[in-house]
Amino acid sequence: MRLVHVSAGLLLLSLTTLTVTAQADQLYNPAVNHDPKDGVVHLYGAGGPHTAFAKIADAWMARTGNKVVITAGPETTWSAQAQADADILWGTSEQSMTAFLETYKTFSSEQVEPIYIRPAIIAVKEGNPKNIHSFEDLLKDGIKVVVTEGAGVANTSGTGLWEDLAGRLGQLGDVKSLRKNIVAFGKGSGASLRAFNELGADAWITWPNWPATHADVLEQVNIAPERAIWRDVNVALSPDADPEAAEFLAYLITPEAQEMMATEGWRR
């Protein structure tokens, strides 16, 4: 019996590895020539940091006259173009960037630089009608919660976040209670926001930039320090990038840029 269990576990591990590899292979096109030197700084990544990045890019372009193009959203919508002309990739978490490196083979782990960090928060409806003030409130009966989860098929910073928060104190009951209240597992933050609105959910476990940029419908509730989970945003510069790309990355962490990032919950 024990040997059967070990064999099944090894089979599951093998299937999981094959699934991850297959997902990367579906996006990777070896026929594409990565040639980003076109006089334009191209950045690609998942939605979220792009709104703050855009503010910084506008300031930098006004100062230097150089052009920056920021493309954000689900990876499938920009992967083919990024393989051709990406100067910079950003990852909305370390696990997200690690997954990107399976597809964008010009980039390597040695080039990845964490530049800002932010805590997970709870987004609630504007006005907080359910009086949600702590993570523990999400465990109460009848609370409808949306979480963001890659589910093995999407690259998102939210993968595993809800479980990390629920299990932070080592209480299995917290994980059970939260899982019971989850009404949607959004494959990306954009999908989660749509589910939150369409399902009339009470709470969404997400990041500070979302209520900051959707203050007309969302309000932020902070999570207590003892349960907090933090994830970074990181960047990778192509070795073939336009020279201006490195200059933009240097500007991206200046005191001026840090002030703009802070408006959406990012800190260094």
N, C-alpha and C positions, 0 to 999 in steps of 0.2 A: 504493500500500500504506500509506503513512504517513497519508493522509487517512482510510482505513478505520479505522486504529487510533484516531485522534483522535475520529472519530464514535462509535466503540464506547465510548470512555471517557466522552464526553459523555452518551451514552445511559445508561450505568451510573450516572453521577452523578445524572441526572434520575430514574431509577428509585429510587435510594436516597433521594433527597429526598422523592419521592412516598410511599415506604414509611413514613418517619418521620412525615410529615404525616398519613397515613392512620391510623397508630396513635394519634396524639393525637386525631384526629377521632372515632375509635371510642369514646373515653372522654368527650370533651367533650360536654356537653348544654346548648345555649344556652337551653333552656327553664327551667333551674334558676336560681332567684334566690339569689345569695350573700348570706346575712343571718346572720352569726355572732353577733350580739348577743343572747345568751340567758342571760347570767349564768354561763356555763360556759366554761372555756378548753379548746378542742378542738385537739389536735395530731394531725397525720397524717404518716406517712412509712414507709419500709421498715424491716423488722426489723433489729435490731442495737443501735442507740443506745437503743431504747425501754426496755431493762432498767435502764440507768443513769438515764435520764430519769424512770422510775417512782419510783426511790428519792428523787430530788430533788423530784418532785411530792408525794410523801407528806410530806416534811419541810415543804414550803411550805404544803400544805393544813392541816397540823397547826398551823402558825404563824399563818396568816391566816384560816382558815375558808373560803377560796374553793375552788371545785371545779375539778379538772383531769381531763380524759378523754384518754388517750393511745391512739390506734389505730394499730397497726403491722401490716405484712405486705405481701404483693403488692399493687401499686397497684389492680389490678382489683377487689379485695375491698372497698376503701373509697372509691374515686374518686367515686362518685355522692354519697355523704354528704358528703365533703370539699368538693365543689363548692357544697354548700348551707351548711355551717356551720363550715368550717375557720377558726380564728383564726390558726393557725400551721402552716406546712408545714416539715418538715425534709428535707434531702437528705443521703444518705450519701456523696455525693461531689459535686463541682461539675457533672460531666456529668449526674448524676442530677437535680439541681435544675433545670438548664437544660431537661431533658426535661419535668419537672413544669410548668414555666412555659408550655409549649405547651397544656396542658390547663386549668390553674387561672388563668384570665385576669384575675382580680381582683388577683393577685400580679404583681409585675414584678421584673426583674433588679436594679433599684435598691434593692429592699427586702431583698435577700439578704445575710446576714451570716455569714461563717465563724466558728464559735465554738470548735471543738476539732479536733484532728488526731490521727491514729494511723498506725502503720506496718503494712504487710502483714506477715503472719507465716505460718508453716507449722503447721498443726494435725496432730498424729499421734495414733495410738491411745494411750490411757493406758498408761504404762510404756514407750512408744517401742520396740516389739519389733524394728523394722527398723533401729534405731540411726541414725536420721536426725538429723543435727546441723547441716546447712547446706543452702542451696539447691542446691549442686552434687550433693548426695546424691539429689536428685530426678531427676537426669539419668542415673542408672545404670540399666542394663538390668534389667527386671523390676519396677521400682517403679511401683505403681499410684497415680496422682495424680488427684484431683478438683479442678476449677477452677470458679469461678462466672463465668458469661458471659451477658450479655443476649441475645446472638444475634440482635439486631435486633427482638426481639419482647417483651422484658422490660426494665424499668428497674431496674438493680441497680448497686451500687457496684463490683462485681467486673468489670464490662465492660472488657476489654482488660488487666486487671491481670496475668494470667499472661504475656502477651506482653511487657508492659513490664518485668517482672522478668527474663524469659529474655533479652531483648534489651538489657538495661541496660549490658552491657559491650561491646556492638557485635560479638558473636560469633554469626554465623548458626547455627553448629552447636549452640549452646545452645538456640535456639528449636526446631530440628529434634528435638533429643533430648527436650526436654520434651513437645512435641506428641506424639511417639511413645508417651509414657508416660501420657497423659491417658486416663482410662477414662470420664469423665463431664464434661459441660459443664452444670452446674446453672443453671437460669434463676432465680437468686435464692439467697440463702444458706440458706434453709430447705430448698430442693430439693437443694442441695449437701450439706448435713448428712445428709439422708436417703440420698442416693446413697453417701456415704462409709460409712455404716453398712451399707446393703443390699449393696453390692459388696465389702465387706471391704477398702476401699482403704487404702493405707499413709500417704497424706498428702493434705491439703487446703490449698490456698493461700487464705487468708482473713484475718480481722482479729482482734485480741486479745480482743475481747469474747466471741467464741464459745467458746474454751477456758475463759475466765474464768467463763462461765455454764453450762458443760457439763463441769466438771472430773471428773465421774465416768467420762466416756468419751473426753475429749480432753486432750492435753497440748500446750503451746506450745513451738515451736522458733523462735528469732529468726533473722532474715535479716541478714547482715553489712551494715554501713553502706554499703559501696561499691555494693551492689546494691539497697539499700532503696528502696521506693516508699511515699510518704505520701499519704493523701487525707484531706480534712476532712469534718466534719459541719457543715452550715450550716442556718440557719433563715430563714424569710421571714414577716413579720407582715402580716396583711391590713390594709389601710387602714380596713376596717370592723370591726375586731376589738373584742371587749370590752376595756374599759380595763385589766382585770386581766391580760390576755394580755401586754401590755408589761411589767407588773410581774413576771410569771413569768419572762419572758425575761431581765430584769435579774438575777433571783435565780439563773438557770441558769448564770451565769458568776461568781458570787461565790466567794470562797475556800472556803466550806463546800461548795458544789456541785462545785467543782473536785476536792475530795478524794473525793467520791463517784464522779465520772466517772473518776478515776484508777484506781479499783479494777477497771475494765474496760478499761484501756489507753489512755484518752483523755487528752490534755494540751493546754494552751494555750501 
